């Protein structure tokens, strides 16, 4: 996923790919002046093949922001159970 983002742009944004049995949707934090929270990170969701990545863009943006704000000290690990609950509502 990382290379998909970097080949497209250094700015924050979304990408998705289809694999044999799954899909992946991801958010890239960006590099340079336009980055969000921390540079050069990707937060990705593994989806079933029948799920639509577009349904997860808004929630992924929110989740990625929360995770990226907590990466430096590892506090994001405590956030994961609640973030998963938010995802489960989709």
C-alpha positions as CSV (number, residue, x, y, z in Angstrom):
1,X,0.0,0.0,0.0
2,X,2.8,2.4,0.9
3,X,4.2,2.4,-2.7
4,X,0.8,3.0,-4.1
5,X,0.6,6.2,-2.1
6,X,4.1,7.3,-2.8
7,X,3.9,6.8,-6.5
8,X,0.7,8.9,-6.7
9,X,1.6,11.9,-4.4
10,X,3.4,13.0,-1.3
11,X,0.2,14.6,0.0
12,X,-2.2,12.9,2.4
13,X,-4.8,10.7,0.8
14,X,-6.6,7.4,0.3
15,X,-5.8,4.4,-1.9
16,X,-7.4,1.0,-2.3
17,X,-6.4,-2.2,-3.9
18,X,-8.2,-5.5,-4.6
19,X,-6.4,-8.7,-3.7
20,X,-7.4,-12.3,-4.5
21,X,-9.6,-12.7,-1.4
22,X,-9.7,-9.2,0.1
23,X,-9.6,-5.5,-0.4
24,X,-7.4,-3.0,1.3
25,X,-8.3,0.7,1.9
26,X,-5.6,2.9,3.3
27,X,-4.9,6.5,4.4
28,X,-1.4,8.0,3.9
29,X,-0.3,10.7,6.3
30,X,1.8,12.5,3.6
31,X,5.3,13.8,3.5
32,X,6.4,17.4,3.7
33,X,4.5,20.5,4.7
34,X,1.1,19.0,4.0
35,X,1.4,15.9,6.2
36,X,-1.1,15.1,8.9
37,X,0.2,14.5,12.5
38,X,3.3,12.5,11.5
39,X,5.0,12.1,8.2
40,X,5.1,9.0,6.1
41,X,2.6,6.7,7.8
42,X,-0.1,4.4,6.3
43,X,-3.1,3.3,8.3
44,X,-4.9,0.5,6.4
45,X,-8.0,-1.6,6.8
46,X,-8.3,-5.1,5.4
47,X,-11.8,-5.7,4.0
48,X,-13.7,-8.7,2.7
49,X,-13.8,-9.0,-1.1
50,X,-17.5,-8.0,-1.2
51,X,-17.1,-4.8,0.9
52,X,-16.8,-1.4,-0.8
53,X,-13.8,0.6,0.2
54,X,-15.6,3.9,-0.4
55,X,-17.9,3.2,2.6
56,X,-14.9,3.3,4.9
57,X,-13.2,6.5,3.7
58,X,-14.7,8.9,6.3
59,X,-14.3,6.6,9.2
60,X,-10.7,5.7,8.1
61,X,-9.9,9.4,8.0
62,X,-11.1,9.8,11.6
63,X,-9.4,6.7,12.8
64,X,-6.2,7.5,11.1
65,X,-6.1,11.0,12.7
66,X,-6.6,9.5,16.1
67,X,-4.0,6.8,15.6
68,X,-1.4,9.2,14.0
69,X,-1.8,11.6,16.9
70,X,-0.7,8.9,19.3
71,X,2.0,7.1,17.4
72,X,5.0,8.7,19.0
73,X,4.4,7.3,22.5
74,X,2.5,4.2,21.5
75,X,-0.7,5.3,23.2
76,X,-2.7,4.4,20.0
77,X,-2.7,0.8,21.2
78,X,-5.2,1.7,23.9
79,X,-7.5,3.4,21.3
80,X,-7.8,0.4,19.1
81,X,-10.6,-1.4,20.8
82,X,-12.9,1.6,20.7
83,X,-11.8,2.4,17.1
84,X,-12.7,-1.1,16.2
85,X,-16.2,-0.7,17.7
86,X,-16.6,2.4,15.5
87,X,-15.7,0.4,12.4
88,X,-18.1,-2.4,13.3
89,X,-20.9,0.1,13.0
90,X,-20.3,0.5,9.3
